[in-house]
Amino acid sequence: MEYMGNKEYWDERFKQRNDKPLSPEGVLIDNINCFKKGSVLDIACGDGRNALFFLENGFKITGVDFSLNALERLKRFAEKSNHSIETRQIDLSKPSGLKDIGIFDNIVINHYRLSEENLVDIESHISDDGILFISGFGYKHKVDERIRKQDLIQPMDIEMLKKSFQLIKYIEDDSKRGFLVTYILKKKSSEFKTT
Ligand SMILES: C[S@@+](CC[C@H](N)C(=O)[O-])C[C@H]1O[C@@H](n2cnc3c(N)ncnc32)[C@H](O)[C@@H]1O
């Protein structure tokens, strides 16, 4: 129950962290050129290691998470480097959690598995030719009491998206950290969508 869904666990975990953001995700740094210039919605952003990286690279960021401690840290880090950032406290386990969030040029979901209900609706929050970046523990990762089977990104998650998105890059990394997958998808222009 710890890895996703337990707000007290995450609030406490962010409270325990020192006053420095962690390094951004390596695979995101390596693929920064794939993103469309403009805005980024960082879903389950935590205290913002990736959001801060996007800010430094000229993107406009909105971060959502259910942990206020995480969002406050992110705002503090952004202010320290003279950036402004939009944050929203949202419980993503709610099917309509992202309903009023708006439309972005890019959406990043790093180390969080979005529910099926929210995932099928993600296309309505991304502009044409916008980028959806999904990365985290994949279907072959060894599960334990912290990371459960339902937390693992499954190929069928991506299959569901193919009507509205084109897969432009798939990266697998089977290393000490575990079995990690990254999918970079581009939203099809409305005229090219398949039914
Ligand atoms: C493994 S961390 C990843 C944080 C960030 N994306 C990163 O890559 O550093 C998982 C994040 O999901 C958030 N989270 C877990 N369950 C959530 C939920 N139901 N609604 C919103 N955020 C949630 C946690 O607060 C935490 O920030």
The ligand as an ORCA input file, in Angstrom:
! r2SCAN-3c Opt
* xyz 0 1
  C       7.513      7.327     -6.612
  S       6.904      8.961     -6.315
  C       7.293      9.717     -7.882
  C       7.437     11.213     -7.776
  C       7.914     11.902     -9.066
  N       7.053     11.657    -10.179
  C       9.332     11.500     -9.371
  O       9.563     10.891    -10.412
  O      10.217     11.806     -8.571
  C       5.161      8.723     -6.402
  C       4.373     10.012     -6.195
  O       2.998      9.717     -6.358
  C       2.253     10.460     -5.431
  N       0.962      9.759     -5.274
  C       0.771      8.487     -4.863
  N      -0.541      8.202     -4.861
  C      -1.194      9.331     -5.287
  C      -2.557      9.663     -5.488
  N      -3.544      8.788     -5.255
  N      -2.870     10.905     -5.907
  C      -1.890     11.818     -6.145
  N      -0.577     11.572     -5.967
  C      -0.225     10.325     -5.550
  C       3.122     10.481     -4.180
  O       2.792     11.538     -3.300
  C       4.508     10.624     -4.808
  O       4.845     11.990     -4.950
*
